[in-house]
């Protein structure tokens, strides 16, 4: 069964990394995977939390930091060393292309980029946007952004689809859990 799933993951990887790749998309995918690209979102979230919650901004900021921190730690320090799934970059038979150069450690399950973005980005909107007419479209924009980041990781040869799918699932569960706790214990007190 695991061999069958690995085979499917490799086929999806080859489609995204090679068959559907275009040189004109390389720079977009590199930007999506860069931690520097979304600094504006983090700065905006920090400023928006301070403006919205004033002296009580520490709780929502802590919720966002905790969401990111848990996703990053669990994906990097629990999943990767436990499963030890080798990244496609280290599988010579895949002939992976690396528009931004080969690198990183050898384990890729689950994708930290996916876990982090699915944990944090939707949570930012849930915490900071009150207006219903804006909340839903911005929430889905954040889901789309997190999905694009996940796709870029496969496109760049860093992960299999299964790595980013389960990383996104892990992140979404963490973000949902933090939101549930935040909403139940802190939202009414702010």
N, C-alpha and C positions, 0 to 999 in steps of 0.2 A: 504493500500500500504506500509506504513512504517513497519507494522508487517511482511509483506512478505519479505521486504529487510532485516529486523533484523534476520529473520529466515535463510535466505541465508547466511548472515554474520556469524551467529552462526555455521552453517554447515561447512563453509570454515574454521572457527577458529578451530573447533574440528578436522578436517582433518590435518591441519598444526600443531596444538599444541599437538595433541595426537596420531592420527593414523599414521602420517608420522614421528613422533619424534623418535630419536634414541639417546641413551645415548652417543654414540660416537660423535654425532654432537653438544651436549650441550655446550661444551667448545668453539667450533667455533662460535656458535650463541651468546654466552655471549661476546666473543671478538668483534664480529661485532657490538654489541650494546654499547660497551664501548667507551666513549669519548676519552680515552687514546690511543686506537688503531690507530687512524688516525692523531695523533700529528705529525708524520713524514711528512704527506701530507701538513699540515699547515706550518710547518717549511720550507719545500721545496718550497711551493708557495711564502712565504715571501722572501726567498733568491733568488729565480728565478725572482721575480718581481724587486727586487733591482738590480740584475745583468743586467736584460734586459732593464729596464727603467732608471737606475741610479738615478739622482736627481729628476726625475719626477715619481718615483715609488709610491708616495703618492696617486695618482689618481687610478691606478689599485688596489692597496691594499685597498683603501677606498671602491671601487666598490665591492670587494669580502666580506669585512666586512659588508657593507650595505646589501648585498644579504642575508648573514647568519642572520644578526640582524633582518631584516624585516621578514624573514621566521619564526624565533624563536618567535619574539614578536607577530606576527599575529596569529600563531598557538596556542600559550600559553595564550595570553591575550585577544584575540578576539574570536576565534573559541571555545575553551574549555569552557569558562564561558558562552558563548551564547548558545551553543547546549547542554551542560551538559550531554553528553552521557557517561554513566558509562562504565568503562573499563571491559573487560571480567573477570578480576581477582576478581571483586566484584559480579559476577553472580554465585552463588553457584551451580545452575543447570548445569553449563558447566563443572564442575570438572576440571578446568584448572590446568595444571602442570607448575611449576615455577622452572626451573633448577637453577636460580640464586636467588631464594627467592622472596617472595611477597613484594610489596612495592609501592611507588609512590602515587600520589594523585588519586582521584577517577574518574576524567574525562579524556577521551582519544581521543575525536574527535576534531581536527585532530592530527595525530602523528607529534610531533615536530622533532623527529629523521628523519622521511621521508622528511618533509618539508625542514629541514636544509640541508640534504645531496643532495636532488634534486636541491635546489637553488644554492648551492655552488660548488659541485664537477665538474659538466660540465662547469660551468663558469670559474673555474680555468684553464681548458684546453683551452677554447676559448680565454682567455686573454693572456695566457703565451706561447702557442705553435703556432708558425707561420708556420712551415713546414707542408704542406698538407699531406704528406705521414704519418706523425705521428699524426696529429690532429684528424682525423676521428677515428682511432683505440683507441686512448687514450680517446676521448670523449665517445665512447661506453663502454670503460672500466669503466669510471666514472658512467655512467648510470647503468651498471651492479652492480657496488659497491653500489650505492644508493639503487638499487632494493634488493640486498642482505641484506642491513641494514634494509630495510622495512620488508622483510620476517622474519628476526630475531626477530623483535618486536612482530609479531604474534606468532612465534615459542615459544618465552619466556613467552607468556601469557599476554603481556602488552597491546596489541591492537587487534581489529578486522581488517579484511582485508580492510573494507571500510575506517577505520581510516588511514591506511597507504597509500591506494590508493589516497584518497583525500588530504592527507598531501603531497604526492609526486606531485600531480597535482598543489597544491598551490605553492610548492617550485619551480617547473619547470616554472610556470608562473612568479614568482618573478625573478628567474634567467634570464629568457628570457627578461623580462622587463628591468632589469639592463643592460644586454648585449646590448640590442637595444639602450638604452640611451648612454651607454659607446661608442658603435661603432659610433653613429651619432655625438656626441658632443666632444668626447675626443680622440678617436683612431687616427685620422689624425693629432692631435696636439702633440702627443707624439713622 
